[in-house]
């Protein structure tokens, strides 16, 4: 998956737009001896009566400490408050910190027959970007 690691991240403008829209949540390191440093973030948006996770990232220094789960649980609360019925995402099927992780926290792999129009559009964009070189899945966590 070296090409993915070398792939350019979203542009600063894309992140700033997501922040301006209220689509990004950040967890800071709360160590009082240092300046607050972001250690994880989640980028999501409304899609097909769900909140769709565009990206979840946790610093390696804070992996396996519950930061990702904290962000997802927070998003689930926001989704419920907004009247959404689920969280969705797309991810790599066989990377241990991707699909298997999400299954452990309540997501399920969706057969293509259950994909919404939005999920089809996301998957088409991912395929056009070359992500289908590795198996990918759509996942959903009902709320």
C-alpha positions, 0 to 999 in steps of 0.5 A: 500500500505504498502508493496510498502512503505516498498519496497527497493528503486533502488540500488545506482548503478542503480541510478549512472548508470542512472545519468551517462547515463544522464537519471536523472534530479534534482531540487534543493531548491534555498533558498540562506540561506541554502546549495542547497538541492535536492527537486525533481528528474525525472528518464527517458529513451528512449523507443519505440520513446518516453521518458519513466518516470521511476520515479518522486519524489518530497519531501513532503516539496515541494509538490504542488509547481509545481516541478513535472510539471517543471521536466515533462515539461523539459523532454518534451522539451528534448524529442522534441529535441531528436525527440521523439513523446511522454512521457510515464509512468506507475503508480497506477490508484487510488492514487491521486498524481499518475494517476489523477495528470498525467491526469491533466497535459496532459497524458491519460490512454492507453488501452492495445491495444495501449501499445508498446512492451516496455510498455508490458515489463515494465508491466511484470516486475512490475507484477513480482515485485508484483505491480499488487496488486493495479490497474496500468495503462500505460499513454502517453502524446503526444508532 
